[in-house]
């Protein structure tokens, strides 16, 4: 699954030119920084025939920006009658640096962004089509949940060389909370 990121999605970039020749589905990572017109132009360039399933929009807003930006982008897509799959990446927009310089993510921010993603789509009659999580079956201490992982013990089993991941217990807990949400709201 090829995707284009925040820093590589300029309409005139070689990344976009390369992706224009790809027939497989393509992901586009978007945050609060993308302008409505830019998103429409990008989708039309990468999917000129508006094929179903070709474009997946991977939202990366963070809990503090999703309410302000996801609704406007959903309305932009609807207004332009574009076919996209919506996927939420609640990890990247919620990355924080602690005072000691260690990157982490707070479990509650991740969960709250996911729940807001599904709520916004439900309220607008659109389909929330997927979730992207960074997780590991290992019992790492990279994301703070205030149950087993706190700022004080974050270095105990911090093995990521790049981005903090949910551990096995956090991943199961997150999926369970999403299931509870779906049962109550569908």
DACOR-V430083 format. One record per residue. N is the residue number from 1. RES is the residue in one letter. PHI is phi in whole degrees, -180 to 180 (* if undefined). PSI is psi in whole degrees, 0 to 359 (NA if undefined). Layout:
BEGIN
((N	RES	PHI	PSI) (N	RES	PHI	PSI))
END
This chain:
BEGIN
((1	X	*	106) (2	X	-83	146) (3	X	-144	160) (4	X	-117	139) (5	X	-101	180) (6	X	-55	318) (7	X	-90	354) (8	X	-121	15) (9	X	-103	18) (10	X	-58	137) (11	X	-57	328) (12	X	-95	9) (13	X	-77	155) (14	X	-65	335) (15	X	-63	314) (16	X	-68	318) (17	X	-59	317) (18	X	-62	313) (19	X	-66	335) (20	X	-61	332) (21	X	-89	359) (22	X	-90	131) (23	X	-94	342) (24	X	-71	166) (25	X	-58	150) (26	X	-132	139) (27	X	-100	148) (28	X	-128	116) (29	X	-83	129) (30	X	-131	147) (31	X	-131	192) (32	X	-64	345) (33	X	-76	338) (34	X	-75	136) (35	X	-88	152) (36	X	-55	311) (37	X	-64	322) (38	X	-62	316) (39	X	-63	314) (40	X	-61	313) (41	X	-62	318) (42	X	-64	314) (43	X	-65	317) (44	X	-65	327) (45	X	-70	318) (46	X	-85	342) (47	X	-141	66) (48	X	-62	336) (49	X	-95	6) (50	X	52	46) (51	X	-70	138) (52	X	-66	137) (53	X	83	358) (54	X	-78	319) (55	X	-114	127) (56	X	-113	123) (57	X	-92	119) (58	X	-104	103) (59	X	-80	139) (60	X	-140	68) (61	X	-91	320) (62	X	91	153) (63	X	-61	330) (64	X	-84	353) (65	X	-123	348) (66	X	-63	319) (67	X	-65	330) (68	X	-84	335) (69	X	-116	325) (70	X	-62	315) (71	X	-58	319) (72	X	-67	325) (73	X	-74	323) (74	X	-60	314) (75	X	-63	322) (76	X	-63	316) (77	X	-65	316) (78	X	-64	314) (79	X	-60	326) (80	X	-95	5) (81	X	52	46) (82	X	-96	141) (83	X	-92	114) (84	X	-140	160) (85	X	-107	132) (86	X	-97	129) (87	X	-132	139) (88	X	-105	126) (89	X	-107	95) (90	X	-85	7) (91	X	-87	304) (92	X	-68	323) (93	X	-73	351) (94	X	-112	16) (95	X	-76	134) (96	X	-129	156) (97	X	-109	129) (98	X	-78	169) (99	X	-58	332) (100	X	-85	5) (101	X	90	354) (102	X	-75	135) (103	X	-82	139) (104	X	-147	176) (105	X	-139	146) (106	X	-97	126) (107	X	-51	314) (108	X	-64	326) (109	X	-65	318) (110	X	-63	309) (111	X	-61	313) (112	X	-63	322) (113	X	-66	318) (114	X	-60	313) (115	X	-63	320) (116	X	-66	321) (117	X	-56	310) (118	X	-68	321) (119	X	-64	314) (120	X	-60	315) (121	X	-65	318) (122	X	-61	316) (123	X	-63	333) (124	X	-102	2) (125	X	72	24) (126	X	-110	167) (127	X	-102	123) (128	X	-83	108) (129	X	-95	352) (130	X	-176	169) (131	X	-135	137) (132	X	-116	120) (133	X	-122	150) (134	X	-106	115) (135	X	-148	166) (136	X	-144	150) (137	X	-75	350) (138	X	-76	151) (139	X	-86	59) (140	X	-72	163) (141	X	-119	62) (142	X	-106	330) (143	X	-111	134) (144	X	-85	125) (145	X	-121	353) (146	X	63	11) (147	X	-102	294) (148	X	-109	340) (149	X	-121	123) (150	X	-125	170) (151	X	-57	325) (152	X	-68	330) (153	X	-114	18) (154	X	-62	330) (155	X	-82	354) (156	X	-56	308) (157	X	-137	60) (158	X	-98	101) (159	X	-112	353) (160	X	-68	138) (161	X	-94	355) (162	X	-131	281) (163	X	-123	145) (164	X	-66	140) (165	X	-118	153) (166	X	-70	143) (167	X	-87	180) (168	X	-59	312) (169	X	-64	318) (170	X	-65	320) (171	X	-64	314) (172	X	-64	318) (173	X	-62	316) (174	X	-62	313) (175	X	-64	320) (176	X	-62	318) (177	X	-66	323) (178	X	-65	318) (179	X	-61	316) (180	X	-59	318) (181	X	-61	314) (182	X	-65	321) (183	X	-64	318) (184	X	-77	335) (185	X	-115	15) (186	X	-128	NA))
END
